[in-house]
Amino acid sequence: MEIEKEAETILNKFSEVLEQIPDLEETQYLVDNLNRTREDVNEESCPEKILRNAHVDKKGSVVAEKGKWTK
């Protein structure tokens, strides 16, 4: 089949190119910032901004769509 011949040609060319790549030693980097943490910052929230566009029922409760993944 033509596809098999093309695949074989591609693999042969790829193998030839791989043979030209020199063997190198591994490069290792020491990283000092492993498991760094940051301070928790309490940012001011503005519920009025959040609720400005929310759908609210007559009782003042926020109306949201139930997640489609729940039963």
CHARMM internal coordinates of N, CA and C (Angstrom, degrees):
IC EDIT
DIST 1 N 1 CA 1.4407
DIST 1 CA 1 C 1.5295
ANGL 1 N 1 CA 1 C 110.23
DIST 1 C 2 N 1.2950
ANGL 1 CA 1 C 2 N 114.31
DIHE 1 N 1 CA 1 C 2 N 151.13
DIST 2 N 2 CA 1.4652
ANGL 1 C 2 N 2 CA 120.44
DIHE 1 CA 1 C 2 N 2 CA -177.19
DIST 2 CA 2 C 1.5297
ANGL 2 N 2 CA 2 C 111.63
DIHE 1 C 2 N 2 CA 2 C -67.81
DIST 2 C 3 N 1.3291
ANGL 2 CA 2 C 3 N 117.10
DIHE 2 N 2 CA 2 C 3 N -38.61
DIST 3 N 3 CA 1.4687
ANGL 2 C 3 N 3 CA 120.77
DIHE 2 CA 2 C 3 N 3 CA -179.23
DIST 3 CA 3 C 1.5217
ANGL 3 N 3 CA 3 C 110.29
DIHE 2 C 3 N 3 CA 3 C -64.80
DIST 3 C 4 N 1.3189
ANGL 3 CA 3 C 4 N 117.00
DIHE 3 N 3 CA 3 C 4 N -41.47
DIST 4 N 4 CA 1.4605
ANGL 3 C 4 N 4 CA 120.50
DIHE 3 CA 3 C 4 N 4 CA 179.86
DIST 4 CA 4 C 1.5278
ANGL 4 N 4 CA 4 C 110.36
DIHE 3 C 4 N 4 CA 4 C -63.86
DIST 4 C 5 N 1.3197
ANGL 4 CA 4 C 5 N 117.25
DIHE 4 N 4 CA 4 C 5 N -40.12
DIST 5 N 5 CA 1.4681
ANGL 4 C 5 N 5 CA 120.79
DIHE 4 CA 4 C 5 N 5 CA 178.46
DIST 5 CA 5 C 1.5311
ANGL 5 N 5 CA 5 C 110.59
DIHE 4 C 5 N 5 CA 5 C -64.35
DIST 5 C 6 N 1.3412
ANGL 5 CA 5 C 6 N 116.52
DIHE 5 N 5 CA 5 C 6 N -42.71
DIST 6 N 6 CA 1.4631
ANGL 5 C 6 N 6 CA 120.08
DIHE 5 CA 5 C 6 N 6 CA 179.05
DIST 6 CA 6 C 1.5274
ANGL 6 N 6 CA 6 C 110.82
DIHE 5 C 6 N 6 CA 6 C -64.87
DIST 6 C 7 N 1.3204
ANGL 6 CA 6 C 7 N 116.68
DIHE 6 N 6 CA 6 C 7 N -41.31
DIST 7 N 7 CA 1.4597
ANGL 6 C 7 N 7 CA 120.80
DIHE 6 CA 6 C 7 N 7 CA 178.76
DIST 7 CA 7 C 1.5181
ANGL 7 N 7 CA 7 C 110.67
DIHE 6 C 7 N 7 CA 7 C -63.05
DIST 7 C 8 N 1.3092
ANGL 7 CA 7 C 8 N 116.95
DIHE 7 N 7 CA 7 C 8 N -42.07
DIST 8 N 8 CA 1.4666
ANGL 7 C 8 N 8 CA 121.29
DIHE 7 CA 7 C 8 N 8 CA 178.78
DIST 8 CA 8 C 1.5267
ANGL 8 N 8 CA 8 C 110.27
DIHE 7 C 8 N 8 CA 8 C -64.39
DIST 8 C 9 N 1.3250
ANGL 8 CA 8 C 9 N 117.77
DIHE 8 N 8 CA 8 C 9 N -41.17
DIST 9 N 9 CA 1.4664
ANGL 8 C 9 N 9 CA 121.95
DIHE 8 CA 8 C 9 N 9 CA 178.37
DIST 9 CA 9 C 1.5223
ANGL 9 N 9 CA 9 C 110.19
DIHE 8 C 9 N 9 CA 9 C -62.76
DIST 9 C 10 N 1.3317
ANGL 9 CA 9 C 10 N 116.75
DIHE 9 N 9 CA 9 C 10 N -44.26
DIST 10 N 10 CA 1.4664
ANGL 9 C 10 N 10 CA 120.73
DIHE 9 CA 9 C 10 N 10 CA 179.72
DIST 10 CA 10 C 1.5220
ANGL 10 N 10 CA 10 C 110.21
DIHE 9 C 10 N 10 CA 10 C -62.73
DIST 10 C 11 N 1.3307
ANGL 10 CA 10 C 11 N 117.34
DIHE 10 N 10 CA 10 C 11 N -44.53
DIST 11 N 11 CA 1.4650
ANGL 10 C 11 N 11 CA 120.41
DIHE 10 CA 10 C 11 N 11 CA 179.73
DIST 11 CA 11 C 1.5217
ANGL 11 N 11 CA 11 C 111.70
DIHE 10 C 11 N 11 CA 11 C -64.01
DIST 11 C 12 N 1.3049
ANGL 11 CA 11 C 12 N 117.88
DIHE 11 N 11 CA 11 C 12 N -39.37
DIST 12 N 12 CA 1.4626
ANGL 11 C 12 N 12 CA 120.77
DIHE 11 CA 11 C 12 N 12 CA 178.39
DIST 12 CA 12 C 1.5291
ANGL 12 N 12 CA 12 C 111.14
DIHE 11 C 12 N 12 CA 12 C -64.32
DIST 12 C 13 N 1.3318
ANGL 12 CA 12 C 13 N 116.47
DIHE 12 N 12 CA 12 C 13 N -43.79
DIST 13 N 13 CA 1.4698
ANGL 12 C 13 N 13 CA 119.87
DIHE 12 CA 12 C 13 N 13 CA 178.03
DIST 13 CA 13 C 1.5283
ANGL 13 N 13 CA 13 C 110.62
DIHE 12 C 13 N 13 CA 13 C -63.56
DIST 13 C 14 N 1.3205
ANGL 13 CA 13 C 14 N 115.63
DIHE 13 N 13 CA 13 C 14 N -41.08
DIST 14 N 14 CA 1.4591
ANGL 13 C 14 N 14 CA 119.96
DIHE 13 CA 13 C 14 N 14 CA 178.95
DIST 14 CA 14 C 1.5220
ANGL 14 N 14 CA 14 C 110.67
DIHE 13 C 14 N 14 CA 14 C -63.19
DIST 14 C 15 N 1.3133
ANGL 14 CA 14 C 15 N 117.78
DIHE 14 N 14 CA 14 C 15 N -42.05
DIST 15 N 15 CA 1.4685
ANGL 14 C 15 N 15 CA 121.81
DIHE 14 CA 14 C 15 N 15 CA 178.18
DIST 15 CA 15 C 1.5276
ANGL 15 N 15 CA 15 C 111.31
DIHE 14 C 15 N 15 CA 15 C -61.95
DIST 15 C 16 N 1.3251
ANGL 15 CA 15 C 16 N 116.75
DIHE 15 N 15 CA 15 C 16 N -40.14
DIST 16 N 16 CA 1.4682
ANGL 15 C 16 N 16 CA 120.56
DIHE 15 CA 15 C 16 N 16 CA 178.26
DIST 16 CA 16 C 1.5225
ANGL 16 N 16 CA 16 C 111.11
DIHE 15 C 16 N 16 CA 16 C -63.52
DIST 16 C 17 N 1.3162
ANGL 16 CA 16 C 17 N 116.07
DIHE 16 N 16 CA 16 C 17 N -41.72
DIST 17 N 17 CA 1.4680
ANGL 16 C 17 N 17 CA 119.86
DIHE 16 CA 16 C 17 N 17 CA 179.45
DIST 17 CA 17 C 1.5270
ANGL 17 N 17 CA 17 C 110.56
DIHE 16 C 17 N 17 CA 17 C -66.53
DIST 17 C 18 N 1.3183
ANGL 17 CA 17 C 18 N 117.12
DIHE 17 N 17 CA 17 C 18 N -39.93
DIST 18 N 18 CA 1.4647
ANGL 17 C 18 N 18 CA 120.59
DIHE 17 CA 17 C 18 N 18 CA 179.29
DIST 18 CA 18 C 1.5238
ANGL 18 N 18 CA 18 C 111.60
DIHE 17 C 18 N 18 CA 18 C -62.92
DIST 18 C 19 N 1.3124
ANGL 18 CA 18 C 19 N 117.29
DIHE 18 N 18 CA 18 C 19 N -34.91
DIST 19 N 19 CA 1.4649
ANGL 18 C 19 N 19 CA 120.69
DIHE 18 CA 18 C 19 N 19 CA 179.69
DIST 19 CA 19 C 1.5228
ANGL 19 N 19 CA 19 C 111.59
DIHE 18 C 19 N 19 CA 19 C -66.59
DIST 19 C 20 N 1.3212
ANGL 19 CA 19 C 20 N 117.36
DIHE 19 N 19 CA 19 C 20 N -24.06
DIST 20 N 20 CA 1.4668
ANGL 19 C 20 N 20 CA 121.02
DIHE 19 CA 19 C 20 N 20 CA -178.82
DIST 20 CA 20 C 1.5286
ANGL 20 N 20 CA 20 C 112.79
DIHE 19 C 20 N 20 CA 20 C -81.60
DIST 20 C 21 N 1.3136
ANGL 20 CA 20 C 21 N 117.28
DIHE 20 N 20 CA 20 C 21 N -14.27
DIST 21 N 21 CA 1.4707
ANGL 20 C 21 N 21 CA 120.46
DIHE 20 CA 20 C 21 N 21 CA -179.83
DIST 21 CA 21 C 1.5177
ANGL 21 N 21 CA 21 C 108.53
DIHE 20 C 21 N 21 CA 21 C -77.04
DIST 21 C 22 N 1.3409
ANGL 21 CA 21 C 22 N 117.54
DIHE 21 N 21 CA 21 C 22 N 124.91
DIST 22 N 22 CA 1.4672
ANGL 21 C 22 N 22 CA 119.52
DIHE 21 CA 21 C 22 N 22 CA -178.96
DIST 22 CA 22 C 1.5305
ANGL 22 N 22 CA 22 C 111.78
DIHE 21 C 22 N 22 CA 22 C -72.44
DIST 22 C 23 N 1.3239
ANGL 22 CA 22 C 23 N 115.43
DIHE 22 N 22 CA 22 C 23 N 151.72
DIST 23 N 23 CA 1.4607
ANGL 22 C 23 N 23 CA 120.19
DIHE 22 CA 22 C 23 N 23 CA 175.36
DIST 23 CA 23 C 1.5184
ANGL 23 N 23 CA 23 C 108.08
DIHE 22 C 23 N 23 CA 23 C -77.63
DIST 23 C 24 N 1.3132
ANGL 23 CA 23 C 24 N 116.42
DIHE 23 N 23 CA 23 C 24 N 127.87
DIST 24 N 24 CA 1.4604
ANGL 23 C 24 N 24 CA 121.97
DIHE 23 CA 23 C 24 N 24 CA -178.93
DIST 24 CA 24 C 1.5185
ANGL 24 N 24 CA 24 C 109.55
DIHE 23 C 24 N 24 CA 24 C -121.01
DIST 24 C 25 N 1.3124
ANGL 24 CA 24 C 25 N 114.60
DIHE 24 N 24 CA 24 C 25 N 155.74
DIST 25 N 25 CA 1.4560
ANGL 24 C 25 N 25 CA 118.46
DIHE 24 CA 24 C 25 N 25 CA 174.92
DIST 25 CA 25 C 1.5253
ANGL 25 N 25 CA 25 C 108.26
DIHE 24 C 25 N 25 CA 25 C -76.51
DIST 25 C 26 N 1.3147
ANGL 25 CA 25 C 26 N 114.66
DIHE 25 N 25 CA 25 C 26 N 154.07
DIST 26 N 26 CA 1.4565
ANGL 25 C 26 N 26 CA 118.95
DIHE 25 CA 25 C 26 N 26 CA 179.35
DIST 26 CA 26 C 1.5195
ANGL 26 N 26 CA 26 C 110.29
DIHE 25 C 26 N 26 CA 26 C -67.01
DIST 26 C 27 N 1.2956
ANGL 26 CA 26 C 27 N 115.46
DIHE 26 N 26 CA 26 C 27 N 145.19
DIST 27 N 27 CA 1.4615
ANGL 26 C 27 N 27 CA 121.14
DIHE 26 CA 26 C 27 N 27 CA 174.99
DIST 27 CA 27 C 1.5144
ANGL 27 N 27 CA 27 C 107.82
DIHE 26 C 27 N 27 CA 27 C -102.67
DIST 27 C 28 N 1.3116
ANGL 27 CA 27 C 28 N 115.86
DIHE 27 N 27 CA 27 C 28 N 130.38
DIST 28 N 28 CA 1.4579
ANGL 27 C 28 N 28 CA 120.08
DIHE 27 CA 27 C 28 N 28 CA -179.78
DIST 28 CA 28 C 1.5162
ANGL 28 N 28 CA 28 C 108.99
DIHE 27 C 28 N 28 CA 28 C -120.10
DIST 28 C 29 N 1.3036
ANGL 28 CA 28 C 29 N 115.63
DIHE 28 N 28 CA 28 C 29 N 140.43
DIST 29 N 29 CA 1.4517
ANGL 28 C 29 N 29 CA 121.57
DIHE 28 CA 28 C 29 N 29 CA 178.29
DIST 29 CA 29 C 1.5227
ANGL 29 N 29 CA 29 C 108.51
DIHE 28 C 29 N 29 CA 29 C -119.83
DIST 29 C 30 N 1.3040
ANGL 29 CA 29 C 30 N 115.47
DIHE 29 N 29 CA 29 C 30 N 132.57
DIST 30 N 30 CA 1.4545
ANGL 29 C 30 N 30 CA 119.97
DIHE 29 CA 29 C 30 N 30 CA 174.32
DIST 30 CA 30 C 1.5252
ANGL 30 N 30 CA 30 C 107.24
DIHE 29 C 30 N 30 CA 30 C -90.50
DIST 30 C 31 N 1.2994
ANGL 30 CA 30 C 31 N 115.69
DIHE 30 N 30 CA 30 C 31 N 122.91
DIST 31 N 31 CA 1.4515
ANGL 30 C 31 N 31 CA 120.15
DIHE 30 CA 30 C 31 N 31 CA -177.17
DIST 31 CA 31 C 1.5187
ANGL 31 N 31 CA 31 C 108.23
DIHE 30 C 31 N 31 CA 31 C -110.15
DIST 31 C 32 N 1.3209
ANGL 31 CA 31 C 32 N 114.89
DIHE 31 N 31 CA 31 C 32 N 127.64
DIST 32 N 32 CA 1.4554
ANGL 31 C 32 N 32 CA 120.57
DIHE 31 CA 31 C 32 N 32 CA -176.48
DIST 32 CA 32 C 1.5245
ANGL 32 N 32 CA 32 C 112.46
DIHE 31 C 32 N 32 CA 32 C -89.23
DIST 32 C 33 N 1.3027
ANGL 32 CA 32 C 33 N 118.57
DIHE 32 N 32 CA 32 C 33 N -12.77
DIST 33 N 33 CA 1.4597
ANGL 32 C 33 N 33 CA 119.70
DIHE 32 CA 32 C 33 N 33 CA -172.12
DIST 33 CA 33 C 1.5241
ANGL 33 N 33 CA 33 C 113.56
DIHE 32 C 33 N 33 CA 33 C -101.79
DIST 33 C 34 N 1.3029
ANGL 33 CA 33 C 34 N 117.76
DIHE 33 N 33 CA 33 C 34 N 33.44
DIST 34 N 34 CA 1.4510
ANGL 33 C 34 N 34 CA 121.76
DIHE 33 CA 33 C 34 N 34 CA 179.13
DIST 34 CA 34 C 1.5276
ANGL 34 N 34 CA 34 C 109.42
DIHE 33 C 34 N 34 CA 34 C -76.55
DIST 34 C 35 N 1.2957
ANGL 34 CA 34 C 35 N 117.06
DIHE 34 N 34 CA 34 C 35 N 133.62
DIST 35 N 35 CA 1.4708
ANGL 34 C 35 N 35 CA 123.97
DIHE 34 CA 34 C 35 N 35 CA 178.42
DIST 35 CA 35 C 1.5228
ANGL 35 N 35 CA 35 C 113.18
DIHE 34 C 35 N 35 CA 35 C 58.29
DIST 35 C 36 N 1.3059
ANGL 35 CA 35 C 36 N 116.61
DIHE 35 N 35 CA 35 C 36 N 38.41
DIST 36 N 36 CA 1.4599
ANGL 35 C 36 N 36 CA 119.03
DIHE 35 CA 35 C 36 N 36 CA 175.37
DIST 36 CA 36 C 1.5157
ANGL 36 N 36 CA 36 C 109.38
DIHE 35 C 36 N 36 CA 36 C -75.44
DIST 36 C 37 N 1.2938
ANGL 36 CA 36 C 37 N 115.84
DIHE 36 N 36 CA 36 C 37 N 147.44
DIST 37 N 37 CA 1.4554
ANGL 36 C 37 N 37 CA 120.70
DIHE 36 CA 36 C 37 N 37 CA 177.47
DIST 37 CA 37 C 1.5116
ANGL 37 N 37 CA 37 C 109.35
DIHE 36 C 37 N 37 CA 37 C -124.29
DIST 37 C 38 N 1.2933
ANGL 37 CA 37 C 38 N 115.97
DIHE 37 N 37 CA 37 C 38 N 165.74
DIST 38 N 38 CA 1.4526
ANGL 37 C 38 N 38 CA 120.31
DIHE 37 CA 37 C 38 N 38 CA 176.72
DIST 38 CA 38 C 1.5186
ANGL 38 N 38 CA 38 C 108.39
DIHE 37 C 38 N 38 CA 38 C -128.11
DIST 38 C 39 N 1.2965
ANGL 38 CA 38 C 39 N 115.93
DIHE 38 N 38 CA 38 C 39 N 158.76
DIST 39 N 39 CA 1.4446
ANGL 38 C 39 N 39 CA 121.20
DIHE 38 CA 38 C 39 N 39 CA 178.63
DIST 39 CA 39 C 1.5268
ANGL 39 N 39 CA 39 C 109.64
DIHE 38 C 39 N 39 CA 39 C -66.51
DIST 39 C 40 N 1.3073
ANGL 39 CA 39 C 40 N 116.44
DIHE 39 N 39 CA 39 C 40 N 140.85
DIST 40 N 40 CA 1.4539
ANGL 39 C 40 N 40 CA 119.68
DIHE 39 CA 39 C 40 N 40 CA 172.11
DIST 40 CA 40 C 1.5140
ANGL 40 N 40 CA 40 C 108.33
DIHE 39 C 40 N 40 CA 40 C -74.39
DIST 40 C 41 N 1.2982
ANGL 40 CA 40 C 41 N 115.71
DIHE 40 N 40 CA 40 C 41 N 131.37
DIST 41 N 41 CA 1.4511
ANGL 40 C 41 N 41 CA 120.62
DIHE 40 CA 40 C 41 N 41 CA -178.65
DIST 41 CA 41 C 1.5140
ANGL 41 N 41 CA 41 C 107.89
DIHE 40 C 41 N 41 CA 41 C -117.37
DIST 41 C 42 N 1.3058
ANGL 41 CA 41 C 42 N 115.67
DIHE 41 N 41 CA 41 C 42 N 128.35
DIST 42 N 42 CA 1.4482
ANGL 41 C 42 N 42 CA 120.60
DIHE 41 CA 41 C 42 N 42 CA 178.05
DIST 42 CA 42 C 1.5168
ANGL 42 N 42 CA 42 C 108.14
DIHE 41 C 42 N 42 CA 42 C -88.78
DIST 42 C 43 N 1.3198
ANGL 42 CA 42 C 43 N 115.19
DIHE 42 N 42 CA 42 C 43 N 102.69
DIST 43 N 43 CA 1.4482
ANGL 42 C 43 N 43 CA 119.44
DIHE 42 CA 42 C 43 N 43 CA 179.72
DIST 43 CA 43 C 1.5207
ANGL 43 N 43 CA 43 C 108.90
DIHE 42 C 43 N 43 CA 43 C -85.64
DIST 43 C 44 N 1.3044
ANGL 43 CA 43 C 44 N 114.97
DIHE 43 N 43 CA 43 C 44 N 145.19
DIST 44 N 44 CA 1.4562
ANGL 43 C 44 N 44 CA 118.71
DIHE 43 CA 43 C 44 N 44 CA 179.10
DIST 44 CA 44 C 1.5246
ANGL 44 N 44 CA 44 C 109.61
DIHE 43 C 44 N 44 CA 44 C -65.26
DIST 44 C 45 N 1.3247
ANGL 44 CA 44 C 45 N 114.92
DIHE 44 N 44 CA 44 C 45 N 134.57
DIST 45 N 45 CA 1.4529
ANGL 44 C 45 N 45 CA 118.35
DIHE 44 CA 44 C 45 N 45 CA 176.50
DIST 45 CA 45 C 1.5240
ANGL 45 N 45 CA 45 C 107.91
DIHE 44 C 45 N 45 CA 45 C -108.59
DIST 45 C 46 N 1.2802
ANGL 45 CA 45 C 46 N 114.14
DIHE 45 N 45 CA 45 C 46 N 153.55
DIST 46 N 46 CA 1.4501
ANGL 45 C 46 N 46 CA 119.47
DIHE 45 CA 45 C 46 N 46 CA -178.53
DIST 46 CA 46 C 1.5310
ANGL 46 N 46 CA 46 C 107.78
DIHE 45 C 46 N 46 CA 46 C -127.09
DIST 46 C 47 N 1.3321
ANGL 46 CA 46 C 47 N 117.23
DIHE 46 N 46 CA 46 C 47 N 88.46
DIST 47 N 47 CA 1.4582
ANGL 46 C 47 N 47 CA 119.11
DIHE 46 CA 46 C 47 N 47 CA -176.44
DIST 47 CA 47 C 1.5279
ANGL 47 N 47 CA 47 C 112.55
DIHE 46 C 47 N 47 CA 47 C -61.36
DIST 47 C 48 N 1.3109
ANGL 47 CA 47 C 48 N 117.00
DIHE 47 N 47 CA 47 C 48 N -26.07
DIST 48 N 48 CA 1.4634
ANGL 47 C 48 N 48 CA 119.02
DIHE 47 CA 47 C 48 N 48 CA 178.86
DIST 48 CA 48 C 1.5254
ANGL 48 N 48 CA 48 C 110.40
DIHE 47 C 48 N 48 CA 48 C -62.28
DIST 48 C 49 N 1.3240
ANGL 48 CA 48 C 49 N 116.23
DIHE 48 N 48 CA 48 C 49 N -40.66
DIST 49 N 49 CA 1.4642
ANGL 48 C 49 N 49 CA 119.62
DIHE 48 CA 48 C 49 N 49 CA 178.52
DIST 49 CA 49 C 1.5226
ANGL 49 N 49 CA 49 C 110.87
DIHE 48 C 49 N 49 CA 49 C -64.50
DIST 49 C 50 N 1.3173
ANGL 49 CA 49 C 50 N 115.76
DIHE 49 N 49 CA 49 C 50 N -40.91
DIST 50 N 50 CA 1.4600
ANGL 49 C 50 N 50 CA 120.30
DIHE 49 CA 49 C 50 N 50 CA -177.80
DIST 50 CA 50 C 1.5239
ANGL 50 N 50 CA 50 C 110.06
DIHE 49 C 50 N 50 CA 50 C -67.44
DIST 50 C 51 N 1.3176
ANGL 50 CA 50 C 51 N 116.10
DIHE 50 N 50 CA 50 C 51 N -43.26
DIST 51 N 51 CA 1.4576
ANGL 50 C 51 N 51 CA 120.30
DIHE 50 CA 50 C 51 N 51 CA -175.83
DIST 51 CA 51 C 1.5215
ANGL 51 N 51 CA 51 C 113.50
DIHE 50 C 51 N 51 CA 51 C -80.17
DIST 51 C 52 N 1.3149
ANGL 51 CA 51 C 52 N 117.18
DIHE 51 N 51 CA 51 C 52 N -9.93
DIST 52 N 52 CA 1.4618
ANGL 51 C 52 N 52 CA 120.81
DIHE 51 CA 51 C 52 N 52 CA -177.64
DIST 52 CA 52 C 1.5337
ANGL 52 N 52 CA 52 C 111.60
DIHE 51 C 52 N 52 CA 52 C -57.29
DIST 52 C 53 N 1.3280
ANGL 52 CA 52 C 53 N 117.14
DIHE 52 N 52 CA 52 C 53 N -40.21
DIST 53 N 53 CA 1.4546
ANGL 52 C 53 N 53 CA 121.24
DIHE 52 CA 52 C 53 N 53 CA -177.82
DIST 53 CA 53 C 1.5238
ANGL 53 N 53 CA 53 C 113.59
DIHE 52 C 53 N 53 CA 53 C -101.59
DIST 53 C 54 N 1.3246
ANGL 53 CA 53 C 54 N 116.84
DIHE 53 N 53 CA 53 C 54 N 4.30
DIST 54 N 54 CA 1.4696
ANGL 53 C 54 N 54 CA 119.94
DIHE 53 CA 53 C 54 N 54 CA -177.61
DIST 54 CA 54 C 1.5303
ANGL 54 N 54 CA 54 C 110.25
DIHE 53 C 54 N 54 CA 54 C -79.29
DIST 54 C 55 N 1.3157
ANGL 54 CA 54 C 55 N 115.07
DIHE 54 N 54 CA 54 C 55 N 149.63
DIST 55 N 55 CA 1.4644
ANGL 54 C 55 N 55 CA 120.94
DIHE 54 CA 54 C 55 N 55 CA 174.05
DIST 55 CA 55 C 1.5207
ANGL 55 N 55 CA 55 C 107.56
DIHE 54 C 55 N 55 CA 55 C -81.08
DIST 55 C 56 N 1.3167
ANGL 55 CA 55 C 56 N 116.68
DIHE 55 N 55 CA 55 C 56 N 128.15
DIST 56 N 56 CA 1.4601
ANGL 55 C 56 N 56 CA 121.60
DIHE 55 CA 55 C 56 N 56 CA -177.23
DIST 56 CA 56 C 1.5180
ANGL 56 N 56 CA 56 C 108.17
DIHE 55 C 56 N 56 CA 56 C -123.29
DIST 56 C 57 N 1.3587
ANGL 56 CA 56 C 57 N 115.49
DIHE 56 N 56 CA 56 C 57 N 138.09
DIST 57 N 57 CA 1.4638
ANGL 56 C 57 N 57 CA 118.21
DIHE 56 CA 56 C 57 N 57 CA 177.77
DIST 57 CA 57 C 1.5257
ANGL 57 N 57 CA 57 C 110.07
DIHE 56 C 57 N 57 CA 57 C -85.99
DIST 57 C 58 N 1.3401
ANGL 57 CA 57 C 58 N 116.58
DIHE 57 N 57 CA 57 C 58 N -173.99
DIST 58 N 58 CA 1.4682
ANGL 57 C 58 N 58 CA 121.81
DIHE 57 CA 57 C 58 N 58 CA -175.94
DIST 58 CA 58 C 1.5191
ANGL 58 N 58 CA 58 C 112.69
DIHE 57 C 58 N 58 CA 58 C -64.08
DIST 58 C 59 N 1.3380
ANGL 58 CA 58 C 59 N 116.36
DIHE 58 N 58 CA 58 C 59 N -27.25
DIST 59 N 59 CA 1.4669
ANGL 58 C 59 N 59 CA 120.34
DIHE 58 CA 58 C 59 N 59 CA -179.00
DIST 59 CA 59 C 1.5212
ANGL 59 N 59 CA 59 C 112.30
DIHE 58 C 59 N 59 CA 59 C -84.91
DIST 59 C 60 N 1.3464
ANGL 59 CA 59 C 60 N 116.59
DIHE 59 N 59 CA 59 C 60 N -7.26
DIST 60 N 60 CA 1.4571
ANGL 59 C 60 N 60 CA 120.47
DIHE 59 CA 59 C 60 N 60 CA -179.32
DIST 60 CA 60 C 1.5197
ANGL 60 N 60 CA 60 C 113.95
DIHE 59 C 60 N 60 CA 60 C 93.55
DIST 60 C 61 N 1.3219
ANGL 60 CA 60 C 61 N 116.51
DIHE 60 N 60 CA 60 C 61 N 6.93
DIST 61 N 61 CA 1.4653
ANGL 60 C 61 N 61 CA 120.66
DIHE 60 CA 60 C 61 N 61 CA 178.63
DIST 61 CA 61 C 1.5277
ANGL 61 N 61 CA 61 C 109.89
DIHE 60 C 61 N 61 CA 61 C -83.50
DIST 61 C 62 N 1.3157
ANGL 61 CA 61 C 62 N 115.58
DIHE 61 N 61 CA 61 C 62 N 144.90
DIST 62 N 62 CA 1.4568
ANGL 61 C 62 N 62 CA 120.74
DIHE 61 CA 61 C 62 N 62 CA 178.31
DIST 62 CA 62 C 1.5246
ANGL 62 N 62 CA 62 C 108.58
DIHE 61 C 62 N 62 CA 62 C -74.53
DIST 62 C 63 N 1.3208
ANGL 62 CA 62 C 63 N 116.36
DIHE 62 N 62 CA 62 C 63 N 132.72
DIST 63 N 63 CA 1.4611
ANGL 62 C 63 N 63 CA 122.23
DIHE 62 CA 62 C 63 N 63 CA 179.13
DIST 63 CA 63 C 1.5206
ANGL 63 N 63 CA 63 C 107.45
DIHE 62 C 63 N 63 CA 63 C -102.07
DIST 63 C 64 N 1.3359
ANGL 63 CA 63 C 64 N 116.31
DIHE 63 N 63 CA 63 C 64 N 122.90
DIST 64 N 64 CA 1.4673
ANGL 63 C 64 N 64 CA 121.35
DIHE 63 CA 63 C 64 N 64 CA -179.53
DIST 64 CA 64 C 1.5224
ANGL 64 N 64 CA 64 C 109.61
DIHE 63 C 64 N 64 CA 64 C -130.08
DIST 64 C 65 N 1.3227
ANGL 64 CA 64 C 65 N 115.80
DIHE 64 N 64 CA 64 C 65 N 153.34
DIST 65 N 65 CA 1.4503
ANGL 64 C 65 N 65 CA 120.00
DIHE 64 CA 64 C 65 N 65 CA 178.97
DIST 65 CA 65 C 1.5245
ANGL 65 N 65 CA 65 C 109.37
DIHE 64 C 65 N 65 CA 65 C -75.25
DIST 65 C 66 N 1.3125
ANGL 65 CA 65 C 66 N 115.16
DIHE 65 N 65 CA 65 C 66 N 137.88
DIST 66 N 66 CA 1.4643
ANGL 65 C 66 N 66 CA 120.38
DIHE 65 CA 65 C 66 N 66 CA 177.79
DIST 66 CA 66 C 1.5191
ANGL 66 N 66 CA 66 C 108.59
DIHE 65 C 66 N 66 CA 66 C -71.37
DIST 66 C 67 N 1.3156
ANGL 66 CA 66 C 67 N 116.77
DIHE 66 N 66 CA 66 C 67 N 138.71
DIST 67 N 67 CA 1.4584
ANGL 66 C 67 N 67 CA 121.35
DIHE 66 CA 66 C 67 N 67 CA -179.94
DIST 67 CA 67 C 1.5178
ANGL 67 N 67 CA 67 C 111.03
DIHE 66 C 67 N 67 CA 67 C -58.88
DIST 67 C 68 N 1.3184
ANGL 67 CA 67 C 68 N 116.27
DIHE 67 N 67 CA 67 C 68 N 134.65
DIST 68 N 68 CA 1.4659
ANGL 67 C 68 N 68 CA 121.38
DIHE 67 CA 67 C 68 N 68 CA -177.73
DIST 68 CA 68 C 1.5277
ANGL 68 N 68 CA 68 C 111.63
DIHE 67 C 68 N 68 CA 68 C -68.66
DIST 68 C 69 N 1.3288
ANGL 68 CA 68 C 69 N 117.41
DIHE 68 N 68 CA 68 C 69 N -19.46
DIST 69 N 69 CA 1.4497
ANGL 68 C 69 N 69 CA 120.94
DIHE 68 CA 68 C 69 N 69 CA -177.98
DIST 69 CA 69 C 1.5278
ANGL 69 N 69 CA 69 C 111.64
DIHE 68 C 69 N 69 CA 69 C -82.15
DIST 69 C 70 N 1.3521
ANGL 69 CA 69 C 70 N 117.52
DIHE 69 N 69 CA 69 C 70 N -10.99
DIST 70 N 70 CA 1.4560
ANGL 69 C 70 N 70 CA 120.20
DIHE 69 CA 69 C 70 N 70 CA -179.27
DIST 70 CA 70 C 1.5281
ANGL 70 N 70 CA 70 C 109.96
DIHE 69 C 70 N 70 CA 70 C -92.85
DIST 70 C 71 N 1.3002
ANGL 70 CA 70 C 71 N 115.63
DIHE 70 N 70 CA 70 C 71 N 159.27
DIST 71 N 71 CA 1.4750
ANGL 70 C 71 N 71 CA 120.39
DIHE 70 CA 70 C 71 N 71 CA -179.65
DIST 71 CA 71 C 1.5029
ANGL 71 N 71 CA 71 C 109.58
DIHE 70 C 71 N 71 CA 71 C -101.37
END
COOR INIT
IC SEED 1 N 1 CA 1 C
IC BUILD
